[in-house]
Structures are given as structure tokens and as C-alpha cells.
């Protein structure tokens, strides 16, 4: 830091010269962060970036309450914002940021830490620079000495920040009654963040316990309701389901996905429920009882699946859907249409329904 304050015009001139590099820094840093998080499997809502507005820079530099002497004293000329889905993921992202960059600990601020009786803005602000090791690489050497800000917050924290700092300006000098209501609203958002995390933890425990029951055969499958979570655990661990899925994929000559998606598990469980399979015990029994008929049904449907629909791959758990379709078709075209309606399936035209019912009757 210099002891002589450089005049504003010189600072703005330096900023104009630096601006193209700041834009490039933001783009490359965003890409680096996305690759780093993809490697860990961490899901985020998104990453945005900005280079400081020239007029805002001027006001900030000339602020008499601040001690800025040169452009280099301002550490947020470039900034990136990482939005996580949950508050608990903020610290996971922070670990990645700390690992990938050198931090300016003096200027880093954790705005989640403060007076516990005061609710409001929640965000983690890191002031970063590229490490010496990375600066040695050709694509990053141009960023040597440049500091930038990385903000990390959850989706709900971001919503609050946008209201608080945006058009509604919740930071204004407002009557106490209104400020109290804003404070309560902030608390509700923090509670919602924690509840979302808790619900996801419970889902994971439930799915894991279901998988253990299926894999170890310790426990009663009839006691486990068939829903999206329990079905995902079942098809990932049932040898019968795995064999049928593999056969269905081989029959069409397409690959089988490595895991079932949440949307797939939801669709397959709704289909199974519609035809009367309400527990994992019901599903397990039906797969064993109708496996031979299902294979014949699939052979009859080969032209429909491979020629008309042309799937690029099949999802794990596809055997549950195909079994449900077979059982529905055995009950006639109206029941088949009703099941397809409940799933929002688009290919429920008369020709498709007729083909499904004919194949089921022939099997």
C-alpha cells in the first residue's frame, strides 16, 4: 500500500487497462471452480461472476470512510458468486476454494458468524489470489498479483440477500415493527435451510436402510412401502431386478445406465403402485412370478421399443416399469391408458396401447 493517495482519474485509467484481464480471470476461474466441484461430485445451483462497475468503483474509492490509496487496495474488482442448494454445502464449497486458491485471510469475512440474536444477511466472502504454483502455468500467469472475491451462499441465503440489497432495500431505516417482521422472515429462511438438509439426510438414511434389507435379506420386505426411495434401494440391490434389467438392455442392444435417477425411481414407483404393487414384498413376488411372461412380452414388443421409440439407453429399474406395463395391459386398453395417463407418458396413442395389450395377451 502506498502512503500517497493516487487521484481518482489515474485509478480509473488503471482500472480500464486492467478490465479485459479481469473479465478473462472471471471466466477462467469459473471454469476452474466448475471442474473442481464436478470432480468431487458436489452439486451446486450455479456460479455467476462480475467485474466491478466503473461508477461504483469511483464511489467506493472516494468514500471518506475507507482508506484506499491505490487501485490494488480494492480487493473485489472481480467477483464470483457460488450458489449452493443447501446451507450445509457452503462449507464443502469453501474447502474447495481454500484448496484451489491462496486466501487473503485478513480481508476474508464469514458473514454467517455474528450476533446470534441478529438475523439477516448470511454469506461467506473469500478474498483470493492464484497460487504461485498455478501462476507458473501459461494460462494463469497473466493473473499474477490480482486479488478477487468469491462469495459462497445457499439458494435461500441468496434470495434473502437479493431482497435485502436489491430493489426492496431491507436495510433502510424502517419502523421497528417492520424490521421485526423482516427479522422473523430471515429466521424462517434459516430454519428452512436446516430443514431441507435434515429431510435429505432422512431420505438418505431411509434409502440406505431399504438397500440393507434387500441386500442382506434381513427384515420383511412386506413391511416396506413401495415408493421412489425404497424402489431405488431395491433395484440397486435385488439380484432378480439386476438380471432382468440387464436382459432388457441386451435384448434392445442398448447400454444400461449405471444408476437410477430420482425422476426414474418416481415414475417406476407410481407405475408399480397403479397396478397394485404397494410394498417391496409385492414387487419382489411379482418379479419372480411374472419374469417368464415379462420376457415373452418384451420379445413381442421388440419392434415397438427398438424401431419406433429407439431408446439410447435403459435406466436401472426399467424392469419395474415394464412389469407394471405388462400387468396393466393384461387388464385391457382402458386400464393401460389410465396408467399411462397417471405417468404423463406421451406415447399413449391408440396404436401404442393396442400393441401393448396385444403383446401382453400373447405372452
VOGU-3710 file (C-alpha; in Angstrom, 3 decimals, decimal comma):
1> xxxxxxxxxx> 0,000/0,000/0,000  1,310/3,440/-0,898  1,224/6,332/1,589  0,112/8,820/-1,083  -3,427/8,553/-2,363  -3,449/8,297/-6,142  -6,042/10,581/-7,730  -9,304/9,065/-8,940  -8,692/9,673/-12,637  -5,447/7,686/-12,537
11> xxxxxxxxxx> -7,163/4,864/-10,640  -9,968/4,688/-13,211  -7,416/4,725/-16,029  -5,591/1,800/-14,399  -8,921/0,021/-13,993  -9,814/0,479/-17,671  -6,468/-1,025/-18,622  -6,921/-3,958/-16,244  -10,576/-4,626/-17,082  -10,036/-7,072/-20,000
21> xxxxxxxxxx> -7,825/-9,245/-17,783  -10,432/-9,127/-15,009  -13,084/-10,429/-17,386  -10,764/-13,199/-18,510  -9,896/-14,024/-14,898  -13,573/-14,405/-14,012  -14,282/-16,710/-16,941  -11,277/-18,945/-16,271  -11,870/-19,014/-12,508  -15,498/-20,010/-13,060
31> xxxxxxxxxx> -14,369/-22,849/-15,315  -11,743/-23,971/-12,795  -14,286/-23,994/-9,956  -16,815/-25,946/-12,012  -14,217/-28,599/-12,832  -13,091/-28,824/-9,208  -16,654/-29,310/-7,948  -17,541/-31,791/-10,674  -14,531/-33,858/-9,595  -15,895/-34,076/-6,035
41> xxxxxxxxxx> -19,467/-34,774/-7,181  -20,786/-31,755/-5,289  -23,940/-30,336/-6,857  -24,445/-26,580/-6,847  -27,121/-24,274/-8,201  -24,633/-22,240/-10,236  -21,725/-19,808/-10,456  -22,018/-16,200/-11,611  -19,369/-13,518/-11,941  -18,978/-9,809/-12,481
51> xxxxxxxxxx> -16,308/-7,164/-12,942  -16,935/-4,102/-10,787  -18,945/-1,320/-12,366  -16,758/1,726/-13,122  -19,100/4,192/-11,413  -19,364/2,018/-8,298  -15,587/1,743/-8,224  -15,320/5,539/-8,313  -17,750/5,949/-5,386  -16,017/3,240/-3,382
61> xxxxxxxxxx> -12,554/4,690/-3,938  -13,693/8,187/-2,967  -15,589/7,023/0,133  -14,147/9,092/3,011  -14,826/6,253/5,464  -12,418/3,969/3,588  -8,633/4,090/3,417  -7,937/3,382/-0,232  -4,699/4,783/-1,698  -4,449/2,845/-4,981
71> xxxxxxxxxx> -6,439/0,509/-7,217  -4,659/-2,506/-5,695  -6,200/-1,708/-2,300  -9,642/-2,687/-3,615  -9,902/-6,452/-3,494  -13,287/-7,019/-5,166  -12,647/-5,603/-8,638  -13,547/-9,065/-9,883  -16,026/-11,255/-8,069  -17,598/-14,680/-8,378
81> xxxxxxxxxx> -20,616/-15,978/-6,529  -21,234/-19,668/-5,906  -24,824/-20,590/-5,025  -25,288/-23,939/-3,270  -28,608/-25,678/-2,842  -28,210/-26,060/0,916  -26,526/-24,037/3,664  -24,553/-27,099/4,797  -22,891/-27,255/1,362  -21,370/-23,788/1,781
91> xxxxxxxxxx> -18,567/-25,230/3,926  -17,962/-28,029/1,403  -17,503/-25,446/-1,360  -15,308/-23,402/0,981  -12,961/-26,388/1,339  -12,553/-26,495/-2,438  -11,886/-22,755/-2,639  -9,299/-22,941/0,142  -7,610/-25,845/-1,614  -7,507/-24,218/-5,054
101> xxxxxxxxxx> -6,516/-20,639/-4,194  -4,367/-18,590/-1,862  -6,563/-16,726/0,616  -6,181/-13,230/1,973  -7,253/-14,171/5,497  -7,145/-10,553/6,676  -9,848/-9,456/4,224  -11,890/-12,679/4,234  -15,222/-12,324/6,053  -17,646/-15,011/7,215
111> xxxxxxxxxx> -20,903/-13,084/7,500  -22,651/-16,147/8,857  -20,842/-15,541/12,132  -22,119/-12,689/14,218  -24,562/-11,812/16,920  -26,815/-14,904/17,178  -29,678/-12,653/18,232  -29,466/-10,722/14,979  -30,795/-12,471/11,904  -30,131/-11,321/8,364
121> xxxxxxxxxx> -27,509/-11,483/5,651  -25,634/-14,802/5,554  -22,717/-15,352/3,201  -19,065/-16,370/3,158  -16,760/-13,901/1,419  -13,254/-15,028/0,451  -10,595/-12,726/-0,959  -8,408/-14,890/-3,159  -5,462/-14,925/-5,476  -3,944/-17,589/-7,673
131> xxxxxxxxxx> -1,274/-19,722/-6,028  2,360/-19,456/-7,048  2,216/-22,955/-8,468  -0,744/-22,115/-10,713  0,677/-18,732/-11,742  3,619/-20,651/-13,232  1,198/-22,155/-15,752  0,946/-20,232/-19,008  -2,840/-19,752/-18,955  -2,770/-18,202/-15,462
141> xxxxxxxxxx> 0,441/-16,166/-15,397  -1,414/-13,050/-16,597  -3,381/-13,060/-13,316  -0,319/-12,752/-11,094  -0,931/-10,280/-8,262  -4,659/-9,820/-8,942  -6,981/-10,387/-5,999  -10,635/-11,239/-6,442  -13,634/-12,077/-4,290  -15,512/-15,363/-4,109
151> xxxxxxxxxx> -18,871/-15,290/-2,318  -20,478/-18,559/-1,262  -24,082/-18,791/-0,079  -27,077/-21,093/-0,248  -30,039/-20,566/-2,555  -32,228/-19,303/0,297  -29,440/-17,104/1,636  -29,103/-15,693/-1,873  -32,844/-14,985/-2,077  -32,646/-13,044/1,185
161> xxxxxxxxxx> -29,549/-11,136/0,030  -31,237/-10,143/-3,229  -34,194/-8,748/-1,287  -32,055/-7,123/1,366  -29,611/-5,430/-1,015  -31,842/-5,112/-4,062  -34,894/-3,139/-5,079  -36,715/-3,571/-1,759  -33,752/-2,285/0,302  -34,470/-4,053/3,581
171> xxxxxxxxxx> -31,527/-2,241/5,138  -33,357/1,098/5,218  -34,149/2,874/8,465  -37,592/1,342/8,911  -40,105/1,329/11,785  -39,305/-1,247/14,470  -42,447/-3,271/13,755  -41,457/-3,755/10,107  -37,831/-4,512/10,997  -39,041/-7,157/13,458
181> xxxxxxxxxx> -41,108/-8,807/10,722  -38,100/-8,855/8,390  -36,063/-10,394/11,190  -38,670/-13,143/11,649  -38,666/-13,804/7,902  -34,873/-14,140/7,908  -35,152/-16,667/10,730  -37,716/-18,681/8,776  -35,357/-18,870/5,790  -32,539/-20,104/8,023
191> xxxxxxxxxx> -34,895/-22,689/9,517  -35,960/-23,786/6,012  -32,296/-24,235/5,048  -31,755/-26,539/8,020  -34,997/-28,434/7,418  -34,141/-29,118/3,769  -30,792/-30,544/4,873  -32,470/-32,635/7,575  -35,049/-34,018/5,133  -32,349/-35,030/2,660
201> xxxxxxxxxx> -30,418/-36,732/5,465  -33,552/-38,670/6,433  -34,105/-39,660/2,796  -30,553/-40,969/2,570  -30,953/-42,990/5,786  -34,260/-44,432/4,595  -32,833/-45,424/1,200  -29,778/-46,973/2,854  -31,869/-48,997/5,321  -34,010/-50,287/2,448
211> xxxxxxxxxx> -30,924/-51,311/0,488  -29,600/-53,202/3,516  -32,875/-55,119/3,887  -32,853/-56,128/0,213  -29,166/-56,994/0,072  -28,921/-58,915/3,337  -32,474/-60,313/3,262  -32,683/-59,374/6,944  -36,130/-57,912/7,517  -39,576/-58,165/5,996
221> xxxxxxxxxx> -39,997/-56,651/2,527  -43,773/-56,647/3,060  -43,275/-54,048/5,775  -41,564/-51,581/3,421  -43,888/-49,392/1,352  -43,021/-49,189/-2,326  -42,119/-45,572/-3,046  -39,440/-43,740/-5,018  -36,772/-44,085/-2,319  -37,392/-47,717/-1,402
231> xxxxxxxxxx> -37,631/-48,694/-5,079  -34,235/-47,104/-5,792  -32,705/-49,147/-2,986  -34,475/-52,299/-4,163  -33,466/-52,240/-7,852  -29,875/-51,392/-6,944  -29,553/-54,444/-4,701  -32,013/-57,093/-5,911  -30,289/-59,788/-7,962  -33,583/-60,551/-9,723
241> xxxxxxxxxx> -34,083/-56,902/-10,742  -30,466/-56,606/-11,873  -30,738/-59,718/-14,058  -33,977/-58,545/-15,660  -32,616/-55,038/-16,285  -29,506/-56,494/-17,925  -31,607/-58,801/-20,103  -33,910/-55,959/-21,209  -30,954/-53,780/-22,192  -29,243/-56,637/-24,056
251> xxxxxxxxxx> -32,484/-57,508/-25,827  -32,604/-53,995/-27,312  -28,844/-53,775/-27,797  -28,530/-50,593/-25,733  -26,454/-49,822/-22,613  -27,878/-49,903/-19,109  -27,343/-46,738/-17,069  -25,126/-47,117/-14,023  -27,731/-45,866/-11,561  -31,386/-44,934/-11,328
261> xxxxxxxxxx> -32,297/-41,239/-11,365  -34,740/-39,710/-8,845  -37,205/-38,999/-11,669  -36,910/-42,583/-12,899  -37,476/-44,008/-9,431  -40,517/-41,779/-9,036  -42,008/-42,826/-12,389  -41,412/-46,537/-11,833  -42,830/-46,490/-8,296  -46,016/-44,714/-9,444
271> xxxxxxxxxx> -46,474/-47,298/-12,208  -45,976/-50,167/-9,762  -48,409/-48,670/-7,255  -51,002/-48,212/-10,006  -51,079/-51,927/-10,784  -51,376/-52,852/-7,105  -47,764/-53,329/-6,018  -47,786/-51,442/-2,732  -44,794/-52,922/-0,872  -41,343/-54,191/-1,772
281> xxxxxxxxxx> -42,651/-57,634/-0,911  -45,356/-57,247/-3,581  -42,723/-56,166/-6,112  -40,316/-58,958/-5,252  -43,075/-61,557/-5,529  -44,343/-60,146/-8,857  -40,865/-60,088/-10,417  -40,380/-63,748/-9,525  -43,894/-64,799/-10,511  -44,096/-62,988/-13,857
291> xxxxxxxxxx> -40,466/-62,948/-15,014  -41,035/-65,539/-17,751  -44,157/-63,760/-19,029  -42,277/-60,438/-18,914  -39,537/-61,803/-21,170  -42,118/-63,055/-23,682  -43,906/-59,694/-23,509  -40,646/-57,888/-24,260  -39,934/-60,113/-27,257  -43,403/-59,284/-28,612
301> xxxxxxxxxx> -42,707/-55,567/-28,039  -39,248/-55,535/-29,635  -40,365/-53,676/-32,767  -42,153/-51,015/-30,744  -39,204/-50,401/-28,420  -36,320/-50,686/-30,879  -37,872/-49,389/-34,127  -40,460/-46,802/-33,110  -39,152/-45,477/-29,794  -35,403/-46,085/-30,322
311> xxxxxxxxxx> -34,102/-45,604/-26,748  -30,409/-44,703/-26,470  -30,114/-46,459/-23,107  -32,261/-48,014/-20,391  -32,459/-46,946/-16,782  -31,722/-49,187/-13,854  -35,130/-50,342/-12,603  -36,655/-50,471/-16,090  -37,868/-53,979/-15,276  -40,289/-52,482/-12,742
321> xxxxxxxxxx> -41,836/-50,195/-15,333  -42,059/-52,906/-17,991  -43,597/-55,342/-15,491  -46,152/-52,693/-14,474  -46,984/-52,017/-18,129  -47,405/-55,739/-18,738  -49,724/-56,154/-15,746  -51,759/-53,108/-16,804  -52,048/-54,358/-20,387  -53,311/-57,735/-19,158
331> xxxxxxxxxx> -56,299/-55,806/-17,773  -57,151/-54,215/-21,110  -56,739/-50,975/-23,078  -58,705/-48,698/-20,728  -56,663/-49,675/-17,705  -53,468/-49,302/-19,747  -54,462/-45,792/-20,839  -55,311/-44,867/-17,266  -51,885/-45,973/-16,056  -50,090/-44,094/-18,824
341> xxxxxxxxxx> -52,209/-41,027/-18,021  -51,131/-41,208/-14,377  -47,493/-41,187/-15,511  -47,891/-38,389/-18,034  -46,465/-40,681/-20,718  -46,779/-39,079/-24,162  -46,804/-42,198/-26,347  -50,248/-43,363/-25,252  -51,835/-43,175/-28,698  -54,247/-45,875/-29,797
351> xxxxxxxxxx> -51,623/-47,683/-31,886  -49,210/-47,938/-28,946  -51,899/-49,066/-26,474  -53,167/-51,653/-28,958  -49,642/-53,014/-29,453  -49,011/-53,217/-25,700  -52,299/-55,000/-24,988  -51,770/-57,452/-27,880  -48,247/-58,282/-26,694  -49,440/-58,821/-23,128
361> xxx> -52,293/-61,067/-24,190  -49,932/-63,112/-26,416  -47,426/-63,535/-23,578
//
